[in-house]
Amino acid sequence: VQLQAFGGGLVQAGDSLRLSCAAAGLTVSNYNMAWFRQAPGKEREFVAAIMWSGGSTHYVDSVKGRFTISRDNAQNTVYLQMNSLKPEDTAVYYCARDWYSRRAPLQTQTTAYSYWGQGTLVTVSS
């Protein structure tokens, strides 16, 4: 039972990356999903969340207009498209599933999420 995040890497400022989060052994289709990130020496912070239906999304201000969260419930997968990357986006990115199915509204605190992926490192050089 796990969430596996992948797609990270080393890129230059202004580049794009697409992160994926695949669920194995658990269902995500009826759950809100989120991406968080944790930079070295900092607390884990909310990045983006998407409603179980895909009908609503929410972003932290610093990534609005640059990042897009999406999901494919048939594939049990969630994505984070990251464009115009900046050095301050450097962090380990984690995907997570809400504790409760079909919860509204979208949650931004780490304690609202149960299952967590192992994280994928994104490094943006200037």
Buried (B, 14 or more C-beta within 10 A) or exposed (E): EEBBBBBBEEBEEEBEBEBBBBBEEEEBBBBBBBBBBBBEEEEBBBBBBBBBEBEEBBBBEEBEEBBBBBBEBEEBBBBBBBBEBBEEBBBBBBBBBBBBEEBEEBBBEBEBBEBBBEBBEBBBEE
